[in-house]
């Protein structure tokens, strides 16, 4: 198979890039590769434990989008990218040749960053773990639930904890089922500041939840959580949000950094290969231009990446449109 533009990942970054490309170019062959025929609206995963929405309500059909915008949709997983040969290998074993490629794979949880997390914690920013968290939480009638906020994207952890505490309150289990929220290594404080964190703590207290700040997690155990100051408590369910890592598609340094993120300029072009682009959680912008990884920011990046990709393909050497994350 051949394509002009290959987009790996059918989340908001990949789909929005594809749509923007189609609006700028009618004749370009655009191929979108995604493991499922739908994308999951991840900002709403936080509502699953409180049963505010069903998982089916979070699914957006990629097949309908592909038909509407004349995209070639391949339901498969890209396992390896040989950019020197401009080929991607799919899970079914078939290679796909391209002129330019956009990596919009998102970023799965880095499950090994906290000791014991692989064995004893759920990472509910990943879809399967979000569903598991919902199932296990709804089965609980007593005990502690611990939400650890850590890494590059702690924000959704706050929302998860808020929904969990609200759900416990609505089920009449506030006295039996307590939510502990841990700001690991003060990552939340660095994001929001001390004053905001104090207000957040008060809001949690109103729901019967406890916010723990100023400490780092030493280890997660099967039946409890331990902090660096040796404070520990038993927990029936532990969730971690959100240390991230890049998706492994066979790229090596200097295309990717130590965590596996694709290193890009503010044009979203690779620092090494001008026909390799990355958007959203998969991308690592230059120091000073980084912003917290979020759905809204990813959509804005997709528009910039699409326009630069189109300019690169149609008129190599033309001035690029640079993304300004602070505007």
BELBELBEL-V77549 format. One record per pair of residues at least 12 apart in sequence whose C-alpha atoms are under 10 Angstrom apart, sorted by the first residue. I is the first residue (numbers start at 1). J is the second residue. Records with the same first field share a line. If there is no record, write none. Layout:
I = J  J
//
This chain:
1 = 87  94  95  96  97  98
2 = 29  30  31  87  95  96  97  98  99
3 = 28  29  30  31  32  72  96  97  98  99  100  101
4 = 27  28  29  30  31  97  98  99  100  101  313
5 = 18  21  28  29  30  31  32  97  98  99  100  101  102  275  309  310  313
6 = 18  29  30  31  32  33  72  86  87  88  96  97  98  99  100  101  102  103  276
7 = 30  31  32  33  34  73  98  100  101  102  103  104  105  277  278
8 = 31  32  33  34  35  74  76  77  78  81  88  101  102  103  104  105  106  278
9 = 32  33  34  35  36  39  76  77  78  102  103  104  105  106  282
10 = 32  33  34  35  36  37  38  39  40  62  73  74  75  103  104  105  106
11 = 34  38  39  40  41  42  60  62  104  105  106  280  295  298  299
12 = 39  40  41  42  104  105  106  279  280  295  296  298  299  302
13 = 102  103  104  105  106  278  279  280  281  282  295  296  297  298  299  300  301  302  303  305
14 = 32  33  34  39  102  103  104  105  106  278  279  280  298  299  302  306
15 = 32  33  34  39  62  65  66  71  104  299  302
16 = 104  298  299  300  301  302  303  305  306
17 = 32  102  104  279  298  299  300  301  302  303  304  305  306  307  309
18 = 30  31  32  65  66  69  70  71  102  302  303  306
19 = 65  66  68  69  70  71  302  303  306
20 = 69  302  303  304  305  306  307  310
21 = 69  302  303  305  306  307  308  309  310
22 = 69  70  71  306  310
23 = 69  306  307
24 = 306  307  310  311
25 = 310  314
26 = 69  70
27 = 70
28 = 70  71  310  313
29 = 70  71  72  98
30 = 66  69  70  71  72  73  98  100  101
31 = 66  70  71  72  73  74  96  98  101
32 = 62  66  71  72  73  74  75  76  102
33 = 72  73  74  75  76  77  78  90  104  105
34 = 62  73  74  75  76  77  78  104  105
35 = 74  75  76  77  78  91
36 = 61  62  63  74  75  76  77
37 = 59  60  61  62  63  64  66  73  74  75  76
38 = 58  59  60  61  62  63  64  65  75
39 = 58  59  60  61  62
40 = 55  56  57  58  59  60  61  127
41 = 55  57  58  59  60  295
42 = 58  59  124  125  126  127  130  156  294  295
43 = 58  125  156  159  294  295  296
44 = 57  58  156  159  160
45 = 58  124  125  126  127  130  131  134  156  159  160
46 = 124  125  130  134  156  157  158  159  160  161  162  163  164
47 = 130  134  159  160  162  163  164  167
48 = 130  131  133  134  135  160  163  164
49 = 130  131  132  133  134  135  136  137  138  160  161  163  164  165  166  167  168
50 = 134  137  138  160  162  163  164  165  166  167  168  170  171
51 = 134  138  163  167
52 = 163  167
55 = 127  130  131
62 = 74  75
63 = 75
74 = 90
75 = 90  91
76 = 90  91  92
77 = 89  90  91  92  249
78 = 90  91  92  93  94  95  96  105  248  249
79 = 91  92  93  247  248  249  250
80 = 95  248  249  250  251
81 = 95  96  101  248  249  250  251
82 = 95  97  249  250  251
83 = 97  98  99  100  101  250  251  273  275  276
84 = 273
85 = 97  98  99
86 = 98  99  100  101  275  276
87 = 99  100  101
88 = 101  249  250
89 = 249
98 = 275
99 = 275  276  313
100 = 273  274  275  276  277  309  310  312  313
101 = 274  275  276  277  278  309
102 = 268  269  270  275  276  277  278  279  282  302  305  306  309
103 = 247  249  262  276  277  278  279  280  281  282  283
104 = 247  277  278  279  280  281  282  283  298  302
105 = 246  247  248  249  278  279  280  281  282  283
106 = 244  245  246  247  261  278  279  280  281  282  283  293  298
107 = 125  126  243  244  245  246  247  248  260  261  280  281  282  283  293
108 = 123  125  126  127  242  243  244  245  246  247  281  282
109 = 122  123  124  125  126  151  152  153  240  241  242  243  244  245  246  247
110 = 123  151  240  241  242  243  244  245  246  259
111 = 123  240  242  243  244  245
112 = 243
113 = 150  151  243  244  245
114 = 150  151  184  216  217  218  219  220  240  243
115 = 217  218  219  220  221
116 = 218  219  220  221  222  225
117 = 219  220  221  222  238  239  240
118 = 220
119 = 220  221  222
120 = 219  220  221  222  223  224  225  237  238  239
121 = 133  146  147  148  220  221  222  237  238  239  240
122 = 147  237  238  239  240  241
123 = 147  148  157  238  239  240  241  242  243
124 = 156  157  160  239  240  241  242
125 = 153  156  157  160  239  240  241  242  243  244
126 = 241  242
129 = 239
130 = 160  239
133 = 237  238  239
134 = 164
136 = 236  237
137 = 164  167  168  177  236  237
138 = 164  167  168  171
140 = 168  173  176  177  236  237
141 = 168  171  172  173  174  176  177
142 = 168  173  174  175  176  177  178  236
143 = 173  175  176  177  178  179  234  235  236  237
144 = 176  177  178  179  180  209  223  224  233  234  235  236  237  238
145 = 161  164  165  177  178  179  180  181  209  224  234  235  236  237  238  239
146 = 161  164  178  179  180  181  182  209  210  224  225  233  234  235  236  237  238  239  240
147 = 160  161  164  179  180  181  182  183  211  237  238  239  240  241
148 = 161  180  181  182  183  184  212  216  217  220  225  238  239  240  241  242
149 = 161  181  182  183  184  185  186  187  188  217  239  240  241  242  243
150 = 182  183  184  185  186  187  188  216  217  240  241  242  243  244
151 = 184  185  186  187  188  240  241  242  243  244  245
152 = 187  188  191  241  242  243  244  245  281  291  292  293
153 = 187  188  191  241  242  243  244  281  292  293  294
154 = 183  184  187  188  191  240  241  242  243  292  293
155 = 187  188  191  192  241  242  292  293  294
156 = 241  242  294
157 = 181  182  183  188  239  240  241  242
158 = 181  182  183  188  200  204  211  241
160 = 181  239  241
161 = 179  180  181  204  209  210  211  239
162 = 179  181  200  203  204  207  209
163 = 207
164 = 177  178  179  207  209
165 = 177  178  179  180  204  205  206  207  208  209  210
166 = 179  204  206  207  208  209
167 = 207
168 = 207  208  209
169 = 207  208  209
173 = 208
174 = 207  208  209
175 = 208
177 = 208  209  236
178 = 207  208  209  210  235
179 = 204  205  207  208  209  210  211  235  237  238
180 = 204  208  209  210  211  212  233  235  238
181 = 201  204  209  210  211  212  213  239  240
182 = 210  211  212  213  214  215  216  217  225  227  240
183 = 197  211  212  213  214  215  216  217
184 = 212  213  214  215  216  217  218  227  240
185 = 213  214  215  216  217  228
186 = 212  213  214  215  216
187 = 213  214  216
188 = 213  214
189 = 213  214
191 = 292
197 = 211  213
198 = 211  213
201 = 213
214 = 229
215 = 227  228  229  230  231
216 = 228  229
217 = 229  230  231  232
218 = 230  231  232
219 = 232
220 = 232  235  238
221 = 234  235  238
222 = 234  235  236  237  238
223 = 235  236  237  238
224 = 236  237  238
225 = 237  238
244 = 259  260  261  281  282  293
245 = 258  259  260  261  281  282
246 = 258  259  260  261  262  281  282  283  284
247 = 259  260  261  262  281  282
248 = 260  261
253 = 272
254 = 270  271  272
255 = 270  271  272  273  276
256 = 270  271  272  282  283  284
257 = 283  284
259 = 284
260 = 282  283  284
261 = 278  281  282  283  284  285
262 = 276  277  278  279  281  282  283  284  285
263 = 277  278  282  283  284  285  286
264 = 276  277  278  279  282  283  284  285  286
265 = 277  278  283  284  285  286  289  322  323
266 = 284  285  286  289  290  301  304  305  320  321  322  323  324  325
267 = 279  285  301  304  305  306  307  308  309  320  321  322  323  324
268 = 280  283  284  285  301  302  304  305  306  308  309  320  321  322  323
269 = 283  285  305  308  309  312  320
270 = 283  284  285
271 = 285  286
274 = 309  312  313  316
275 = 309  312  313
276 = 309
277 = 305  306  308  309
278 = 301  302  305
279 = 297  298  299  300  301  302  303  304  305  306
280 = 293  294  295  296  297  298  299  300  301  302
281 = 293  294  295  297  298
282 = 298
283 = 298
285 = 323  325
288 = 325  326
289 = 323  324  325  326
290 = 324  325  326
291 = 325  326
297 = 325
300 = 323  325
301 = 323  324  325
303 = 323
304 = 320  321  322  323  324
305 = 320  321  322  323
306 = 321
307 = 320  321  322
308 = 320  321  322  323
309 = 321
//
